[in-house]
Structures are given as structure tokens and as C-alpha cells.
Amino acid sequence: NGVLCERPAVKYAWMKLHSPEFNVDVMCTLLKVSRSAYYAWLRKPVLSAKEQKDKVLSQELKHLFIEHQCRYGARRLAKSLRKLGYTISRQRMHSTNDYMSPVEYESALKAA
């Protein structure tokens, strides 16, 4: 279960974790990754563009759900989002990690 056979992203994460202990040049050589690729990986955003959009969408869904007193279902929420300028289907809405966890749903119902 060593790092040597893992994909580059796993190697980079291991290198970042151990960079205070070991020289980056030596780790790159031993793990057979390029130093420039490692530093590019360090600079890249943590979330992909889709993940960032999904996060914003999820927050907007949660806001709309609570704003409409927990009465809007998937169709009405999707329609409300379209009015706000989002391009979304109900399937995409559900793929954004569901806009409410069961705990959030229960607390929203109590607040409404």
C-alpha cells in the first residue's frame, strides 16, 4: 500500500504532507513525478469549476427552500432557479448533493 503505485494526485498530496520533512526535489525523483507538475498541482484551485457552481447552486436551493417555507418541491425549485437566471434541470438539481440534508430539512421545518 505504498505511494509509489498511486496516481500523481495522491503522490502530490503525500509530498505536500511530507514537504517539511523531506526535500521536494528528492521526493519528485523518488516518486517519478516532475517538480513543475507538483507545483502546478499546489496552485490549482481546490474545487473544480463544476464543484464551485454546484456549491453556489446548493446554497441558492437551500435559501429558496427555506424562503418558501419548505413547501417547494423539485419542480417549483427548478422553476424558481430558472427565473433567477440559472440553467438547470431537476436531475441536475438533485445531483448537487441534494439541497438539504435530513437534519437541515428538519430544522428548516421547525423554523418555518
C-alpha positions as CSV (number, residue, x, y, z in Angstrom):
1,N,0.0,0.0,0.0
2,G,2.8,2.4,-0.9
3,V,2.5,5.7,-2.6
4,L,4.8,4.7,-5.5
5,C,2.0,2.9,-7.4
6,E,-0.7,5.6,-6.9
7,R,-1.9,8.2,-9.4
8,P,0.0,11.5,-9.4
9,A,-2.6,13.4,-7.3
10,V,-2.1,11.0,-4.4
11,K,1.7,11.4,-4.7
12,Y,1.4,15.2,-4.7
13,A,-0.8,15.1,-1.6
14,W,1.7,12.8,0.1
15,M,4.5,15.2,-0.9
16,K,2.7,18.2,0.4
17,L,2.2,16.4,3.7
18,H,5.8,15.5,4.0
19,S,7.4,18.6,2.5
20,P,8.6,19.9,5.9
21,E,10.5,16.7,6.5
22,F,11.9,16.0,3.0
23,N,13.4,17.9,0.1
24,V,10.8,18.4,-2.7
25,D,13.4,17.6,-5.4
26,V,14.3,14.3,-3.8
27,M,10.6,13.3,-3.4
28,C,9.9,14.1,-7.0
29,T,12.8,12.0,-8.2
30,L,11.8,9.0,-5.9
31,L,8.1,9.2,-6.8
32,K,8.9,9.8,-10.5
33,V,6.9,13.0,-10.9
34,S,8.0,16.3,-12.3
35,R,8.7,19.1,-10.0
36,S,6.8,21.6,-12.2
37,A,3.7,19.3,-12.2
38,Y,3.8,19.2,-8.4
39,Y,4.0,23.0,-8.1
40,A,1.2,23.4,-10.7
41,W,-0.9,21.0,-8.6
42,L,-0.3,23.2,-5.5
43,R,-1.5,26.3,-7.3
44,K,-4.7,24.7,-8.8
45,P,-8.0,25.5,-7.1
46,V,-9.3,23.0,-4.6
47,L,-12.7,22.8,-6.2
48,S,-13.3,22.3,-9.9
49,A,-15.4,24.8,-11.8
50,K,-18.4,22.4,-11.7
51,E,-17.9,21.8,-8.0
52,Q,-17.9,25.5,-7.4
53,K,-21.0,26.0,-9.4
54,D,-22.7,23.1,-7.5
55,K,-21.8,24.7,-4.2
56,V,-23.3,28.1,-5.2
57,L,-26.4,26.2,-6.6
58,S,-26.7,24.2,-3.4
59,Q,-26.7,27.4,-1.3
60,E,-29.3,29.0,-3.6
61,L,-31.5,26.0,-3.4
62,K,-31.3,25.9,0.4
63,H,-32.2,29.6,0.5
64,L,-35.2,29.2,-1.8
65,F,-36.4,26.1,0.1
66,I,-36.4,28.0,3.4
67,E,-37.8,31.2,1.8
68,H,-40.8,29.2,0.6
69,Q,-41.4,27.7,4.0
70,C,-40.2,24.2,3.0
71,R,-43.2,23.8,0.7
72,Y,-41.5,23.8,-2.7
73,G,-40.6,20.5,-4.4
74,A,-38.0,19.9,-7.1
75,R,-40.2,21.2,-9.9
76,R,-41.0,24.5,-8.3
77,L,-37.5,25.0,-7.0
78,A,-36.1,24.4,-10.5
79,K,-38.6,26.9,-11.9
80,S,-37.6,29.5,-9.3
81,L,-33.9,29.0,-10.2
82,R,-34.7,29.4,-13.9
83,K,-36.4,32.7,-13.1
84,L,-33.2,33.8,-11.3
85,G,-31.2,33.0,-14.4
86,Y,-29.8,29.5,-13.7
87,T,-30.0,26.9,-16.4
88,I,-31.0,23.8,-14.5
89,S,-33.0,20.6,-14.8
90,R,-34.5,18.8,-11.9
91,Q,-31.9,16.0,-12.4
92,R,-29.1,18.5,-12.1
93,M,-30.6,20.0,-9.0
94,H,-30.7,16.5,-7.4
95,S,-27.1,15.9,-8.4
96,T,-25.9,18.9,-6.4
97,N,-25.6,16.6,-3.4
98,D,-29.3,17.2,-2.5
99,Y,-30.0,20.7,-1.4
100,M,-30.9,19.7,2.1
101,S,-29.6,17.1,4.4
102,P,-32.3,15.4,6.6
103,V,-31.1,17.4,9.7
104,E,-31.2,20.7,7.8
105,Y,-34.7,19.8,6.5
106,E,-36.0,19.0,10.0
107,S,-34.6,22.3,11.4
108,A,-36.0,24.3,8.5
109,L,-39.4,22.7,9.0
110,K,-39.3,23.7,12.7
111,A,-38.2,27.2,11.9
112,A,-41.0,27.7,9.2
